[in-house]
Amino acid sequence: MKGVVLPLAITLAVQALTSMAMIAPSVMAPVAAADLGVSAQHIGWFVALEYLFAMLSGLACGALIGRYGPVRVCQIAVSLAAAGMAVATGAVLPVVFAAAGLIGSGYGLVNPASSHILASAAPPRMMSLIFSIKQTGVPLGGALAGILVPPLVLSFGWRWGAVAVALLCLAVALAVQPARAADAATRRSGGSGSMAEFFAPLGMVFANPPVLELAIVSMIFGSAQLALIAYLVSYLNLELGYGLVAAGLIYSAAHAAGIVGRITWGAVADRWLSPRSMLGLLGVMMALSGMGVAAFSADWPLPAVILVSALFGASAVGWNGVYLAEVARRAPPGKVGAITGGTQFLTFIGALAAPPLFGFVVGLVGSYGKAYFVFCLLPALAGLRMLMSGRRA
């Protein structure tokens, strides 16, 4: 266990800061959108563009790991996120969308590089737990965004809030530098750079039916996760009348529950349930709690809103560690980073499609709550499918 502490600390810090950079624009949306002359629900297009670039950079990550080593790739990831947050301060939409490309490109590198590092360092009997602890960086980044960004926006404006997030990302990139010596053991030829090599990780996924099933389920779960991440603050603020700081704190509670959930689900998947059964239960849980979020009204007491949001966060934000560990278990030797990038491509299709589609549904039905109900139907079906798969296994 001792040998995994430093790799886990590095990957957790990188995951948290790149996640904070991905999520911060959604927290800023109610203020920044008005400043840019667009509706807050159009944040979905920004988030979709982030995930489009994340999909592409994830496919390239296997080759980057071979050329530079996984620790250097982690540094590149947080540096791209910092650059994107800095560029986001531009006053025109094309510049803001360029920022989405930079942030997303950094985010797409994190899971493949982290999985490559942790697959070698984690004891096999604890793999789900170790991967889940690393994945707490996602809700931790969301919680940091919910706690820190609204006060910064209200005190200094959303542009200075973006600058603050950029500086935090750069600080992590510098802090990771002493661990670069570990890259020497994994570096190899960077490959030919051909299109066939670029899409090879997808070929690995489609050639492995159990991994392909995991990837498809992750695409569905990812859509529910992005519905929570991209729109919960706007739902609470614009439709239910919560102040921006209060909405941010509820949002942070959902992500904090995701932190607890990821660790708990990872431990359960290592000790008592198969990973597939655990993922199935989480799919059902995110569907039921998401329907609870859909039922929110201004008459709900605050503790009930926090509780249901936390249950939604524990499931919709809490499934990734169990999933990534199961993918790593089924990866060919030496190909954990590449096959993780391939599965992530499909995961991010859900993340890419969900924000603009959710925004479209909001515009169509005139309610964030009804849109949440619609987005909870597929996770229920996927969860039941995984429960059946887990029982057969």
Residue pairs with C-beta under 8 A, 6 or more apart in sequence:
1 123
1 126
3 121
4 118
4 121
4 122
4 123
4 130
6 179
7 117
7 118
7 121
7 182
8 118
8 121
8 130
8 133
8 134
10 71
10 74
10 117
10 176
10 179
11 74
11 110
11 113
11 114
11 117
11 118
11 134
11 137
12 133
12 134
12 136
12 137
12 140
13 137
13 172
13 175
13 176
14 74
14 77
14 78
14 110
14 114
14 137
14 172
14 176
15 110
15 114
15 134
15 135
15 137
15 138
15 140
15 141
16 137
16 138
16 140
16 141
16 144
17 78
17 81
17 141
17 168
17 169
17 172
18 77
18 78
18 81
18 103
18 106
18 107
18 110
18 141
18 169
19 107
19 137
19 138
19 139
19 140
19 141
19 142
20 141
20 142
20 144
20 145
20 165
20 168
20 169
21 81
21 82
21 84
21 85
21 103
21 106
21 107
21 141
21 165
21 166
21 169
22 47
22 50
22 81
22 103
22 104
22 107
22 141
23 141
23 142
23 145
23 229
24 85
24 145
24 149
24 161
24 162
24 165
25 32
25 43
25 46
25 47
25 88
25 100
25 103
26 43
26 47
26 145
26 229
26 230
26 231
26 233
26 234
27 145
27 146
27 149
27 150
27 153
27 233
27 248
27 251
28 149
28 153
28 158
28 161
28 162
29 40
29 43
29 233
29 234
30 40
30 233
30 234
30 237
30 238
30 244
31 153
31 158
31 244
32 158
33 39
33 40
33 42
33 43
34 40
35 158
36 91
36 93
36 96
38 93
40 234
40 238
41 231
41 234
41 359
41 362
41 363
42 359
43 230
43 231
43 234
43 355
43 359
44 230
44 231
44 354
44 355
44 356
44 357
44 358
44 359
45 97
45 355
45 356
45 359
46 96
46 97
46 100
46 355
47 100
47 226
47 229
47 230
47 351
47 355
48 351
48 352
48 353
48 354
48 355
48 356
49 97
49 100
49 101
49 104
50 100
50 101
50 103
50 104
50 107
51 104
51 226
51 348
51 351
51 352
51 355
52 101
52 104
52 348
52 352
53 100
53 101
53 102
53 103
53 104
53 105
53 108
54 104
54 105
54 107
54 108
54 344
54 348
54 351
55 108
55 344
55 345
55 348
55 349
55 352
56 105
56 108
57 104
57 105
57 106
57 107
57 108
57 109
58 108
58 109
58 111
58 112
58 201
58 340
58 341
58 342
58 344
58 345
58 348
59 198
59 199
59 201
59 202
59 341
59 342
59 345
60 198
60 341
61 73
61 108
61 109
61 112
61 113
61 337
61 338
61 341
62 112
62 200
62 201
62 335
62 337
62 338
62 341
63 190
63 191
63 193
63 197
63 198
64 73
64 76
64 109
64 113
64 190
65 73
65 112
65 113
65 116
65 186
65 337
66 186
66 187
66 188
66 189
66 190
66 191
67 187
67 188
67 189
67 190
67 191
68 76
68 183
68 187
69 180
69 182
69 183
69 184
69 186
69 187
70 113
70 114
70 116
70 117
70 183
70 186
70 337
71 113
71 117
71 176
71 179
71 180
71 182
71 183
72 180
72 183
73 109
73 112
73 113
74 109
74 110
74 113
74 114
74 117
74 176
75 173
75 176
75 177
75 180
76 106
76 109
77 106
77 107
77 109
77 110
77 113
78 106
78 169
78 170
78 172
78 173
78 176
79 106
79 169
79 170
79 173
80 102
80 103
80 105
80 106
80 109
81 102
81 103
81 106
81 107
81 166
81 169
82 165
82 166
82 167
82 169
82 170
82 173
83 102
83 166
84 99
84 100
84 101
84 102
84 103
84 104
84 105
84 106
84 166
85 99
85 103
85 162
85 163
85 165
85 166
85 169
86 99
86 162
86 163
86 166
87 95
87 96
87 98
87 99
87 102
88 95
88 96
88 99
88 100
88 103
88 159
88 162
89 159
89 162
89 163
90 96
90 98
90 99
108 341
108 344
108 348
111 324
111 340
111 341
111 344
112 336
112 337
112 338
112 340
112 341
112 344
113 337
114 134
115 131
115 324
115 327
115 328
115 336
115 337
115 340
116 186
116 336
116 337
116 340
118 130
118 131
118 134
118 328
119 127
119 328
119 331
119 336
121 130
122 130
122 131
123 130
125 270
126 270
127 270
127 325
127 328
127 329
128 265
128 266
128 267
128 269
128 270
128 275
128 321
128 322
128 325
128 326
129 263
129 266
129 267
129 269
129 270
129 321
130 266
130 325
131 266
131 321
131 322
131 324
131 325
131 328
132 262
132 263
132 265
132 266
132 267
132 269
132 320
132 321
132 322
132 325
133 262
133 263
133 266
133 321
134 321
135 262
135 320
135 321
135 324
136 258
136 259
136 262
136 263
136 321
138 255
138 258
138 262
138 317
138 320
139 254
139 255
139 256
139 257
139 258
139 259
139 261
139 262
139 313
139 317
139 318
140 255
140 259
141 255
142 229
142 251
142 252
142 254
142 255
142 258
142 317
143 252
143 255
143 256
143 259
145 165
145 251
146 233
146 248
146 249
146 251
146 252
146 255
147 248
147 249
147 252
148 164
149 161
149 165
149 248
150 244
150 245
150 247
150 248
151 245
152 160
152 161
152 164
153 161
153 244
154 244
154 245
191 197
200 338
201 338
201 339
201 341
201 342
201 345
202 342
202 345
203 342
204 211
204 331
204 332
204 335
204 338
204 339
204 342
205 211
205 212
205 215
205 339
205 342
205 343
205 345
205 346
206 212
208 330
208 339
210 330
211 327
211 330
211 331
211 339
211 343
213 389
214 279
214 323
214 326
214 327
214 330
214 343
215 327
215 342
215 343
215 346
215 347
216 346
216 382
217 279
217 283
217 323
217 382
217 385
217 386
218 319
218 320
218 323
218 343
218 346
218 347
218 350
219 346
219 347
219 349
219 350
220 283
220 350
220 378
220 379
220 381
220 382
221 279
221 282
221 283
221 286
221 316
221 319
221 323
221 350
221 379
221 382
222 347
222 348
222 349
222 350
222 351
222 354
223 350
223 351
223 353
223 354
223 357
223 375
223 378
223 379
224 286
224 287
224 290
224 316
224 354
224 375
224 376
224 378
224 379
225 316
225 317
225 319
225 351
226 350
226 351
226 354
226 355
226 358
227 290
227 316
227 354
227 355
227 358
227 371
227 372
227 375
228 254
228 290
228 293
228 312
228 313
228 316
228 317
229 317
230 354
230 355
230 358
231 355
231 358
231 359
231 362
231 368
231 371
232 247
232 250
232 251
232 254
232 293
232 309
233 244
233 247
233 248
233 251
234 368
235 293
235 296
235 368
235 369
235 372
236 242
236 246
236 247
236 250
236 251
236 305
237 243
237 244
237 247
238 368
239 367
239 368
239 369
240 296
240 297
240 298
241 298
242 250
250 305
250 306
250 309
251 309
253 306
253 309
253 310
253 313
254 309
254 310
254 312
254 313
254 317
255 313
255 317
256 310
256 313
257 309
257 310
257 311
257 313
257 314
257 317
257 318
258 313
258 314
258 316
258 317
258 318
260 314
260 318
261 313
261 314
261 315
261 317
261 318
262 317
262 318
262 320
262 321
264 318
265 278
265 282
265 318
265 319
265 321
265 322
266 321
266 322
266 325
268 278
269 275
269 278
269 322
269 325
273 281
273 390
274 390
274 393
275 322
275 323
275 325
275 326
275 390
276 326
276 386
276 387
276 389
276 390
276 393
277 386
277 387
277 390
277 391
278 322
278 390
279 319
279 322
279 323
279 326
279 383
279 386
279 390
280 383
280 384
280 385
280 386
280 387
280 388
280 389
280 390
281 383
281 387
282 315
282 318
282 319
282 322
282 383
283 315
283 319
283 379
283 380
283 382
283 383
283 384
283 386
284 379
284 380
284 383
284 384
284 387
285 311
285 314
285 315
285 383
286 312
286 315
286 316
286 319
286 376
286 379
286 383
287 376
287 377
287 379
287 380
287 383
288 376
288 380
289 308
289 311
289 312
289 314
289 315
289 316
290 312
290 316
290 372
290 373
290 375
290 376
290 379
291 372
291 373
291 376
292 308
292 311
292 312
293 308
293 309
293 312
293 369
293 372
294 369
294 370
294 371
294 372
294 373
294 376
295 369
296 305
296 308
296 369
297 369
316 379
324 340
327 339
327 340
327 343
328 336
328 340
330 339
331 338
331 339
331 340
332 339
354 375
358 371
358 375
361 370
361 371
361 374
361 375
362 368
362 371
365 371
